[in-house]
């Protein structure tokens, strides 16, 4: 695949790589606004996975050709994600998903924490970055402290972080972006504050990764995790961990399993085809950028897609906000945010509204998206949020269709 490159990206060129966009429902071309819960997949990703399964499928480290080829392809995938994170390949860990990886890390960190030690989480986060750490309350007697969110702005009350930090703080767990409201947090501020307090940092970058190029060196974090299926790949999780920490932590593992970084953090046989597919998804994005290195191409591609994101979400936000009885939540456009809009429509259950959009070929999600505390704090736990997310294949016309669909629902109900 060699997509067109240049100052801008052709949306038609982007869309040509996604077979799912050819789907028609009830006479309407399907418009996928469910990207924050999982994006569609380009042909090149599926082709890479099929190529692996058909011609290289084997287990690792056994010395015959297909096994050697599997080892090489996994190493290459680690190199790809090292470029994606601005890390080293020895710091790239694969797993079933972000939540599984985070539980695994929590168990390892918990083995070095003492009863009464403290972990800071936030009200804005997906519970994959909350309950994973709360599990240590029961297992290790850890104290969980929670940084609140401002329900008016959809942002964290950052000014209250210093009062939560103490000499017993061992970890600060922060989401880079909210999958419920689109809020982008100042991760560097949290990392610096945690380091000054002698604490480690974990970053949930699942919703951030599809919209902004990750730089763990600039962030300064100790661990970071994301999921490939949020940026056009298969269902697999990827974690960055500082090499010295991966090598010193007491991970639950089988005695004969590899003990070197990063494999000592990986349990059991991995989904090799998903690892290959995830790397293909990163390279797919990079092909839309220009530059001498993969990292440079990724940076250029994210910048181009970011302009597209900003234009679409502004149109979606303004369109929905103009409809009577629609209440939009989250930060305004003067604050950093991703290209999703969450709202409620009067007293209607958001699931009911989402289901009504299906007849027009509009697929979007509703509920709490595992960011249950956000929905509770907003006071809409019974309704749930109606979430519309834009991806690199979303068009202006699709946004207009969605706004028109919500307008008709309000007029008829």
Order of alpha helices (4+ residues) and beta strands (2+ residues): alpha-beta-beta-beta-alpha-alpha-beta-alpha-beta-alpha-beta-beta-beta-alpha-beta-alpha-beta-alpha-beta-beta-alpha-alpha-alpha-beta-beta-alpha-beta-beta-alpha-beta-alpha
